[in-house]
Amino acid sequence: MFGPRIKLDKALLAKTKRYADLAGYSSVDEFVAHVLEKELARFEGSDSEEEIKKKLKGLGYIS
């Protein structure tokens, strides 16, 4: 997967690599993409920005 890169601190990267390995992903990138796809799917079908904000707030992503 070639696209924008993100930076993770060492501890988070190590944890992510461990979980990716345990789950059988071929790379950290593949694991992170899958996790993000699952999280973003929670917002599919939202009709408005306000509805998305309510969901983000309910999930603890924003206050």
Kinemage of the C-alpha trace (Angstrom):
@kinemage 1
@onewidth
@group {chain A} dominant
@subgroup {mainchain}
@vectorlist {calphas} color= white
{ca met a 1} P 0.000 0.000 0.000
{ca phe a 2} L 1.582 3.248 -1.096
{ca gly a 3} L 0.074 6.484 0.056
{ca pro a 4} L 0.457 9.130 2.701
{ca arg a 5} L 2.502 7.997 5.653
{ca ile a 6} L 1.661 8.612 9.276
{ca lys a 7} L 4.032 8.648 12.210
{ca leu a 8} L 3.393 6.637 15.353
{ca asp a 9} L 5.369 6.886 18.549
{ca lys a 10} L 7.603 3.902 19.271
{ca ala a 11} L 5.341 2.336 21.896
{ca leu a 12} L 2.230 2.525 19.717
{ca leu a 13} L 4.108 1.207 16.696
{ca ala a 14} L 5.453 -1.744 18.710
{ca lys a 15} L 1.971 -2.565 20.008
{ca thr a 16} L 0.488 -2.254 16.515
{ca lys a 17} L 3.188 -4.512 15.059
{ca arg a 18} L 2.581 -7.103 17.774
{ca tyr a 19} L -1.171 -7.191 17.132
{ca ala a 20} L -0.678 -7.278 13.361
{ca asp a 21} L 1.681 -10.239 13.729
{ca leu a 22} L -0.641 -12.076 16.126
{ca ala a 23} L -3.589 -11.570 13.784
{ca gly a 24} L -1.622 -12.811 10.776
{ca tyr a 25} L -1.466 -9.592 8.773
{ca ser a 26} L 1.357 -9.351 6.270
{ca ser a 27} L 2.278 -5.835 7.407
{ca val a 28} L 1.492 -3.113 9.895
{ca asp a 29} L 0.099 -1.053 6.996
{ca glu a 30} L -2.393 -3.794 6.142
{ca phe a 31} L -3.497 -4.105 9.784
{ca val a 32} L -3.872 -0.346 10.261
{ca ala a 33} L -5.851 -0.023 7.023
{ca his a 34} L -8.218 -2.782 8.165
{ca val a 35} L -8.708 -1.253 11.611
{ca leu a 36} L -9.407 2.169 10.082
{ca glu a 37} L -11.858 0.695 7.576
{ca lys a 38} L -13.765 -0.987 10.416
{ca glu a 39} L -13.861 2.200 12.487
{ca leu a 40} L -14.891 4.388 9.549
{ca ala a 41} L -17.684 1.944 8.667
{ca arg a 42} L -19.393 3.062 11.887
{ca phe a 43} L -20.098 6.388 10.201
{ca glu a 44} L -21.433 5.010 6.923
{ca gly a 45} L -25.024 5.976 6.344
{ca ser a 46} L -24.834 9.084 8.503
{ca asp a 47} L -26.985 11.744 6.906
{ca ser a 48} L -25.308 14.863 8.222
{ca glu a 49} L -22.144 16.237 9.732
{ca glu a 50} L -24.051 16.724 12.972
{ca glu a 51} L -24.936 13.028 13.083
{ca ile a 52} L -21.297 12.105 12.452
{ca lys a 53} L -20.190 14.478 15.234
{ca lys a 54} L -22.678 12.849 17.633
{ca lys a 55} L -21.286 9.415 16.787
{ca leu a 56} L -17.697 10.635 17.210
{ca lys a 57} L -18.620 12.131 20.562
{ca gly a 58} L -20.376 8.943 21.657
{ca leu a 59} L -17.310 6.892 20.766
{ca gly a 60} L -15.050 9.254 22.695
{ca tyr a 61} L -13.147 10.601 19.697
{ca ile a 62} L -14.195 14.202 20.376
{ca ser a 63} L -15.522 16.002 23.430
